[in-house]
């Protein structure tokens, strides 16, 4: 896979970086990686190298520097990428004065490194804020890979440790090489295949994308072999993960009095700008850093004067993230994943559940939307999952201006066989089964879309395979014999062979054995050792193992 930049690509990157648009930081990261690599640097004409050096020395590396722009500095991935760029630029040109800030390269490096270390510490302890979101993971992996390659000592080691944990997320939530879990951002990105290529030795499709090529490029970073074993582990596994933190808990991580700028930027990494506990930090940062011309913060213009602090719109907070409890049930036949009790009754960007069948068939809910909604944001339902059974309850009375309906996307044409009834569907793909039940009659409104009308709608998803049902006919009979009803505001699923499941309006679920509980801690699964000492993550699959000790900075695997 070629990893050089032709003259046209190089010139295009320089032009994009100089424009200071959103994404300029990602392009600059690729440019700096080339400049730091003697072999690739020598492949470039002298004039282009001179132009690149001028571009690096004139760039705006942080939002406290002068100059108007519309770059996004504060999202989870951009925060990291900007500061890796600052670190690399300062390391390449330690004695040069950077024109935009007037800082020496050594000072730029120190500022970037301090922010990188804080970012790494939070992700090791709390996980990714934009949990299981492909685009964010691709950008973060590329930045960490370059950081590990170009940094030295402890910083390089810690970059590798967080790389390990991000890749652990990917392999634990993949089925047959398809990364398809519930996610904080409901946007697909085929570049995530690069992460599986790196961690699990899967084939990487041909790509011209620089970030994807960076992830798979051989270098100093060697993924622990245990990640590959987890990716190929066919055991039936319940995988519980907890990610991120709630915006109201920001005060536990930074002192908002002594460090209001840090509190503001941590809130913005969580996509929180105008909530009651956040807006005072946002307005202060907005004014301090003179960001009125930044289009990415247009929502703050409505609240930037004291008289308008309470005049907030609900769509301001669609991007907001919070602590997430994710369940993934994976067998050798299928995977089904969901997030529990996540922003129920609010507008958000998350994908609350998704099932993956063989041949890359994905089944997922589609958001009820309002007048400003898109396919990437919408109304969050109550979701409960107990292994292979998942329940979803939408009550659009809790929103404003919502269409009274909900949908499920099921690629019927890609399935081997399908049976459809008035309130049920059963489908098969290579001996794996999925059943859907609804509380009101379903309508097939497009080739792959099943619609349920009404202000309150409910779905049940039942997974199966030939080891439990000898044929689709037998499985369909099981689905048909089950009953899904709404009673007292709660969703009830009665299954002939499995008993009864109940989901309430907040996402609490009871199964045949009682309350379905999400275990505490960052990880609970067959591979990560529970109750390890604080700051230690231990992973084992068969004879392979990985041990990460954040306090000492030690990373060992075998």
Protein Blocks (a to p, Z undefined) as FASTA:
>chain_A
ZZbdcfklmmmmmmmmmnopghklmmmmmmmmmmmmmklmmmpcfklmmmmmmmmmmpcf
bfkbgcidfbdfkbmklmmmmmmmmmmmmmmmmmbccfklopafklmmmmmmmmmmmmmm
mmmmnopfkgoilklmmmmmmmmmmmmmmmgcjllmmmmmmmmmmmmmmmmmcgehiacb
ddfblcdcfklmmmmmmmnopacdddfbfklmmmmpgcfbdcdfklmmmmmpcbdcdddd
dehjdfklmmmmpcfklmmmlmmmmmmmnopakbmklmmmmmmmmmmnopmlpmklmmmm
mmmpfklmmmccfklmmmpccdddddddddfkbccdddehiaghiacfbdfbdcddehhi
acdddddddfkbcfkbccddddddehjaccddddfklmghiacdddddddfklpmbdcdd
fkbccddeehiacddddfbdcddfbfklccdedjbdcdddddddfklmgbfklmmmmmmm
pccddeehiacdddfknopadddfkopacdfkocadddedjbdcfkbcghiaehiacdde
hjbccdddfknopacdZZ
